[in-house]
Amino acid sequence: MKRNIKKVSKIVNELTMFLLEHQSTNIKVGVRNFDDKVVITAVAEDVEKMDIAVTNLKKSLSYPRTREIEEYCWELTGESETESGLAIVGSMVDEATIDYDETQLYVQLTRLIKK
């Protein structure tokens, strides 16, 4: 259980770093725990170069969840100076939803809990 909490924390950290690196002026991050999943949401305002940021985010989070990669690499999340950490996040979540308009970026990541 504690290991899963650490993984969720790393996901939140990596997503927050990405938004800060893109000069977001206001970031709200939430974590919601359910019996069968964890849902992480982030809303960021005034993301610099929104189109490029969204493209990079979609590409990085499009990787399917891979438990082998997750087990091997999750501790590296948040340690990289590049956006490769987001690719690791992509392999740690089951679903990623990204939406945006002129001023806001909305990200929702769902991680199913294996029982």
C-alpha positions as a Markdown table, in Angstrom:
| # | Residue | x | y | z |
|---|---|---|---|---|
| 1 | Met | 0.0 | 0.0 | 0.0 |
| 2 | Lys | 2.7 | 2.5 | 0.9 |
| 3 | Arg | 4.5 | 1.7 | -2.3 |
| 4 | Asn | 1.4 | 2.7 | -4.3 |
| 5 | Ile | 1.2 | 5.9 | -2.3 |
| 6 | Lys | 4.8 | 6.7 | -3.3 |
| 7 | Lys | 4.0 | 6.0 | -6.9 |
| 8 | Val | 1.0 | 8.4 | -6.9 |
| 9 | Ser | 3.2 | 11.0 | -5.2 |
| 10 | Lys | 5.8 | 10.7 | -8.0 |
| 11 | Ile | 3.1 | 11.0 | -10.6 |
| 12 | Val | 1.8 | 14.2 | -9.0 |
| 13 | Asn | 5.3 | 15.6 | -8.7 |
| 14 | Glu | 6.1 | 14.9 | -12.4 |
| 15 | Leu | 2.9 | 16.5 | -13.6 |
| 16 | Thr | 3.4 | 19.5 | -11.4 |
| 17 | Met | 7.0 | 20.0 | -12.6 |
| 18 | Phe | 5.8 | 19.8 | -16.2 |
| 19 | Leu | 3.3 | 22.6 | -15.6 |
| 20 | Leu | 5.8 | 24.7 | -13.7 |
| 21 | Glu | 8.3 | 24.3 | -16.5 |
| 22 | His | 5.7 | 25.7 | -18.9 |
| 23 | Gln | 5.3 | 28.8 | -16.8 |
| 24 | Ser | 1.7 | 28.1 | -15.6 |
| 25 | Thr | 0.5 | 31.0 | -13.5 |
| 26 | Asn | -2.0 | 29.0 | -11.4 |
| 27 | Ile | -1.9 | 25.3 | -10.8 |
| 28 | Lys | -4.5 | 23.3 | -8.9 |
| 29 | Val | -3.8 | 19.6 | -8.3 |
| 30 | Gly | -6.1 | 17.1 | -6.7 |
| 31 | Val | -5.9 | 13.4 | -5.8 |
| 32 | Arg | -9.0 | 11.4 | -5.2 |
| 33 | Asn | -8.8 | 7.9 | -3.8 |
| 34 | Phe | -11.5 | 5.3 | -4.6 |
| 35 | Asp | -11.7 | 1.6 | -3.7 |
| 36 | Asp | -10.6 | 0.6 | -7.1 |
| 37 | Lys | -8.6 | 3.6 | -8.5 |
| 38 | Val | -6.8 | 6.8 | -7.9 |
| 39 | Val | -7.8 | 9.9 | -10.0 |
| 40 | Ile | -5.3 | 12.7 | -10.2 |
| 41 | Thr | -6.5 | 16.0 | -11.7 |
| 42 | Ala | -4.6 | 19.2 | -12.6 |
| 43 | Val | -5.9 | 22.5 | -13.9 |
| 44 | Ala | -3.3 | 25.0 | -15.0 |
| 45 | Glu | -3.8 | 28.6 | -16.2 |
| 46 | Asp | -1.8 | 30.5 | -18.8 |
| 47 | Val | 0.5 | 27.6 | -19.9 |
| 48 | Glu | 3.3 | 29.0 | -22.0 |
| 49 | Lys | 3.2 | 27.7 | -25.6 |
| 50 | Met | 0.0 | 25.8 | -24.9 |
| 51 | Asp | -0.1 | 23.9 | -28.2 |
| 52 | Ile | 3.4 | 22.6 | -27.8 |
| 53 | Ala | 2.8 | 21.7 | -24.2 |
| 54 | Val | -0.3 | 19.8 | -25.0 |
| 55 | Thr | 1.4 | 17.9 | -27.9 |
| 56 | Asn | 4.2 | 16.9 | -25.6 |
| 57 | Leu | 1.9 | 15.9 | -22.8 |
| 58 | Lys | -0.3 | 13.8 | -25.1 |
| 59 | Lys | 2.7 | 12.1 | -26.6 |
| 60 | Ser | 4.2 | 11.3 | -23.3 |
| 61 | Leu | 1.0 | 10.1 | -21.7 |
| 62 | Ser | 0.0 | 7.9 | -24.6 |
| 63 | Tyr | 2.1 | 5.0 | -23.6 |
| 64 | Pro | 0.0 | 2.1 | -22.3 |
| 65 | Arg | 0.4 | 1.1 | -18.6 |
| 66 | Thr | 3.2 | -1.4 | -18.4 |
| 67 | Arg | 3.6 | -3.0 | -15.0 |
| 68 | Glu | 7.2 | -4.2 | -15.8 |
| 69 | Ile | 8.4 | -0.7 | -16.7 |
| 70 | Glu | 6.5 | 0.7 | -13.8 |
| 71 | Glu | 8.2 | -1.6 | -11.3 |
| 72 | Tyr | 11.6 | -0.9 | -12.7 |
| 73 | Cys | 11.4 | 2.8 | -13.4 |
| 74 | Trp | 8.9 | 4.5 | -11.0 |
| 75 | Glu | 11.5 | 5.7 | -8.6 |
| 76 | Leu | 13.2 | 7.7 | -11.5 |
| 77 | Thr | 10.1 | 9.8 | -11.9 |
| 78 | Gly | 10.7 | 13.4 | -10.9 |
| 79 | Glu | 14.5 | 13.0 | -11.2 |
| 80 | Ser | 14.9 | 13.8 | -14.8 |
| 81 | Glu | 15.7 | 17.2 | -16.3 |
| 82 | Thr | 13.9 | 16.2 | -19.5 |
| 83 | Glu | 10.3 | 15.3 | -20.2 |
| 84 | Ser | 11.2 | 11.6 | -20.2 |
| 85 | Gly | 9.7 | 11.3 | -16.7 |
| 86 | Leu | 6.3 | 11.9 | -18.2 |
| 87 | Ala | 6.7 | 8.8 | -20.4 |
| 88 | Ile | 7.3 | 6.8 | -17.2 |
| 89 | Val | 4.1 | 8.4 | -15.9 |
| 90 | Gly | 2.3 | 7.2 | -19.0 |
| 91 | Ser | 3.4 | 3.7 | -18.2 |
| 92 | Met | 2.1 | 4.1 | -14.6 |
| 93 | Val | -1.5 | 5.2 | -15.4 |
| 94 | Asp | -4.4 | 3.4 | -17.1 |
| 95 | Glu | -6.1 | 6.5 | -18.6 |
| 96 | Ala | -5.1 | 10.0 | -19.4 |
| 97 | Thr | -7.5 | 12.8 | -20.4 |
| 98 | Ile | -6.2 | 16.1 | -21.7 |
| 99 | Asp | -8.4 | 19.1 | -22.5 |
| 100 | Tyr | -7.6 | 22.8 | -23.0 |
| 101 | Asp | -8.8 | 26.1 | -24.2 |
| 102 | Glu | -7.1 | 29.5 | -24.7 |
| 103 | Thr | -6.3 | 30.0 | -21.0 |
| 104 | Gln | -6.6 | 26.6 | -19.2 |
| 105 | Leu | -5.1 | 23.1 | -19.4 |
| 106 | Tyr | -7.0 | 20.3 | -17.8 |
| 107 | Val | -5.4 | 16.9 | -17.1 |
| 108 | Gln | -6.9 | 13.8 | -15.5 |
| 109 | Leu | -4.9 | 10.7 | -14.9 |
| 110 | Thr | -6.6 | 7.5 | -13.7 |
| 111 | Arg | -4.6 | 4.7 | -12.0 |
| 112 | Leu | -6.4 | 1.5 | -11.3 |
| 113 | Ile | -5.6 | -0.3 | -8.1 |
| 114 | Lys | -4.7 | -3.9 | -8.4 |
| 115 | Lys | -6.2 | -6.0 | -5.6 |
